[in-house]
């Protein structure tokens, strides 16, 4: 038998060293791939959620959309409609549609604020009631980035709350004795709620919030789960990535788009409305907002109503609640009611 070949200690060390280096290299590659996946997914989410998009017109002929379409037509074709322009705090050119009351001495104003992926014309169905039924002046702003207003990014109420202060100031320059109601749907409702978290002039008398969210980050997380998307990273990591990209590109933190924080400071009487079958913004968010609100408040949950469809599902209940709430806040808000249309 020949001599047993000795195993070199050096060779053992070399093998061990190579294995460790391979492990470290593998970890680095995985880290790079993980970071790349996070960056790519976060950028994609930014592109589809933080930039204004064209309105989807594919559902315009569906029954639930017909009242909205009639409202759009009413606003666009109204003989007294006029374009109003203002500058935002950060220099954007903002646009609104203004339809004055038939009564030249009217002091009541309703600011009607639209939701995501739409423009001011979607608020025609609401503004028409305030104008034709109750005789008010109505202002329908295009939120930044939508309609005719400038803006590259969506603020989900955080940036837009400052724009609302611009429109409130515009009304007060027009009429220092104005009585102002804020009425918004979805993102517009969140915008109105976040506006009430600011220091407002006494002329702002009430707010109607229809289908607002508590926090846009919670909505993003809800929608990701709802769609069952296969994600390369966890939902929480993806949303943190979105925050980072939004801070870098749009210069704001979307986590601050949280109406639930604003209502805790609000002194503006607020009516919270939500449809019981809303799958986009869960109805429990209305309950959370209502419970958190520090102001005078009331709520209405409309049975069977989907997202922003409460006004169409049961218009009698909807406007009956709005009317009774405003009358309780200040009888002057519903004085001189016009014939119903």
N, C-alpha and C positions, 0 to 999 in steps of 0.2 A: 504493500500500500504506500502511495506517495504521501508526502507531507500535506497536512490540512492547510488549505490556503487561509491566511489570516485576513480578517476584515480590517481594513484601514479605518482608524478612528477619523482620519481626515475625510474619508469618503462618506462616513456617516454624517459628519458635520455638513458636508456639501449638500447631501440629499435633503437634510433638514432645512438648510438655508434656502434651497431651491423651492421646497414646498411652502415655506413661509412667504417667500417673495411672490410665488404664484398666488397664494391666498390674498396677499395685500393687493396685488394687481387686479385680481378678480373683484375684490371689494371696491377698488377705485372705479373699475369699469361699471359695476352695478350702481355705484353712487352717481356716476356721470349719467348713466342711462336713466336712473330714477329722477335725477335733477332735470334731465332733458324731457322726460315724460311729463313731469310736473309743470315745467315751463311751457311746453307745447299745449297741454290741456288747459292751463290757466289763460294762455293767450287766446285760445279758441273760445273759452267762456267769456273772456273780455270782449272779443269781437261780436259775439251774438247777444250780449246782454248790456254792454255799456255804450253801444253806438245806436243812434236812432235808425229805425228801419221803416220801410214803406208799409202803409196799412194793407192788411190782407183783405181783399175785396171779394174773396171767393164765397163768403157766407152772406153777402148783402141781400140775397133774395130769400133767405130763410125767414120763417115767420117771426122769430124772436128779434130779428134785426130790422124789421119793417118800421117800428116806431123810431128807431135811431135814424133810419134813412129819411123818414119824414122830417125829423128834427134837423138833419143836415140841410135838407132842401129849404126848410123854413129860414134857417140862418143865412145861407148863401144867397137866397133870393129876396130877403127882406128889404123893402125899399128904403128903410131908414138905417140899415147897417152901414157902419163906417169903420175904416181901418185906423187904428191907433198905434203909435210907435213910441217906445221908450228905450233907454239905455240901462243895462244891468249894471250892478256894482262893479263887475269885472269887464265892462266894456262891450257886451254883446248887444246887438240890435234886437229888441223884443217886440213882438207883434200881438195885438189883441183885436177882437171884433167887438164893437160897441153898438148896442141898439138902445137908444134912449126911450124913456116912457113917453106915451102920448100926452101925458100931463107935464107941462113945462115946469111946474112947481114940485115935482116929485123928488123926494130926498132918499128914497129907498133904493139900494143897489144890491144886486146879487152877482157875485163873482163865481162863475161856473168853470170848474177846472177838470180837464180831460185826463184820461189814463194813458198807459204805455201803448206804443205803436199806433197812435192816433193823433188827432189835432183838435183844435177848438170846436170844429163843426160837429163833433160827436156830442157836444153838450147842448145842441139845439133842442133836444127832447126835454131837457131840464129848464133851459133858459126860456123856452116858449111858455111854460107854465108860470114862471115868475113874472114874465112880461105881459102875457095876454090875460092870464087869470087874475093876477094880483097887481098888475099895473106898474111893476118896477122897472127901473133901468137895469140892463144886464150887460155884463162885461165877460167875454169869453177869451181868455188869453191862450195863445199857442205857447206851451212850455218850451224852454230852451231846447233847440235841436229839432223841434217838431213844427209842422206847418210852415209859417213864414218867419219864425224866429230863428236867429242864429244860434249856433252851438254844436260842438262835435260830439259831446258825451252826455249821457243820461245821469242825472244826479239822484234820481229816485226820491226827490223831496228835499234832500239836504241842500243842494245849491239852489233849487227852485224856491225854497222858502224865502230867500232874500229877494228873488224876483217878485214874489207876491207882495212884499213890502213896497216895491216900486209901484205896483198897480194900485195898492191901497193909497199911496201918496198921490198918484195921478187922480184918483177919485176925489180925494180931499182938496186938491187944488181946484178941481172943477166945482165941488160943492162941500164947503167946510162943515155943513150941517148934515152930511150924509149919514145914513143908517146902513151899515154894510153887513151882508151875510156871505159867508164862504161856503161853497157847496162843491165837493169834489168826489170823483169816483176812482177807485183803485189807486194808482200812483198819484192821481190828482187829489184823492182823499188824504193820502199820506202827506202830500205837500201841504194841504190845508191844516192838518193836525200839527205838522212841524212848524207852520207859521204861527199857530196859537201858542207854541212854546216860546215865541219871541215876545218882546215888550211891544204891545200893540196899542194904537190910539183907542180912545173910548168909543169912537164911532163904529168899531168892529163889534157887532152885537151878538153874533151867533155863528156856529159852524155846523154843517151837515157833512158827516163822513160816511160815504157809501163804499163798503168793501175795501177798507184800508188794511194794510199789513202792520204787524207790530215792528218788524225789522226786515229789511230787504234781504239780509243775509240768511235769515230763517226761511224766507220764501225761496231763495236759490236752492237751499238744502232740500226743501220740500219738493221742488220741481225735479231735482236730480233723482230723488227717490221715486217720484211719481212716474217718471219716464223710464225707470229701470236701466239707466245708462251703465255700460261697462266702463269703469274708470281705471286708468293706469295707476292712480294713487287713491288714497282715502278721500271721502267728501270733505272732511275738515282740512286736509292738506291742500286740496284743490281750491277751497274758498280762501284759505290764507294766501295762496299764490295769486288768486284774483285780487285780493286786497293790495298786495305788493305791486302788481302791474297797474292797478287803477291809481294808486298813489303816484307812481312814476309817470304815467301817461296822462291821466285826467286831473291830477293834483288834488285829489280828495280821497278820504277813506270811506268806502261804502258801508262799513260797519256803523258809521255815524248816521246813516239813513235809517233811523230807528224812531218812528213816531211814539213808541211807548215811553221813551224818555221825555219827549216833548210834552205829552199830555199830563205828566206828573207836575209840570210847571204851569200848565195852562190855567188861565182865568176866564177863558171864553166859553160860554155855555155851548155844549156840544151834543148833537144827536148822532149816535152810532147806528148804522144800518148795515145789514149783511144778509145775503141769501143763504138759506139752510143747505142748499145743494152746491155751494161753491166749492169746487175741487181745486181751483187754482190758488186762491187764498183761503185757507181753512177758516170756517166760521168761529172756531175757538179763539182766533186772534181778536175778533170783535169783543169777546168776553174779557180777554186780557186787557185790551185797551180801555174798556169801560171801567173795569175794576181799578185800573191804575190812574185814571183821570182824576185830577184834583178839582176840576171845575164842576159847575152845575151840569148835569148830564141826564140823558135818557137813551134808550136803545129800542131798536125794532129788528127782529129777525123775521124775514119773509119766507114762509114755508114754500118749498118747491122751487125757489129761485136759484138759478146758477149765477156765475160771476157777472156782476153789474147788470143783472136782469131783474132785480127787485122792482124797479120802476115799471117794467113791462109785465111782469108776472101778476102783480096786484097793484095797479096804479092808484086805486081808491084808498087802499090801506096805506100805501106809501105817502101820498100827498096829504092824506088825513093826519098822519103822524107828524109830518113836517109842519103842517099848519098849526096843529095843537101845540107843538113844541115852541114854535116861534111866537105864538100868541101868549104862551105862558112866560116866555123870556121877556117880551116887551110887546104889549098889545098894539103899539104903533107899527110893528113890522107887518101886520096883516090887516091894517086898517084900509078902508075903501076898496074892499075886494071887488074885482071886476066880474062880469058875467063869465061863467065857465065856458070853455071852448070844447 
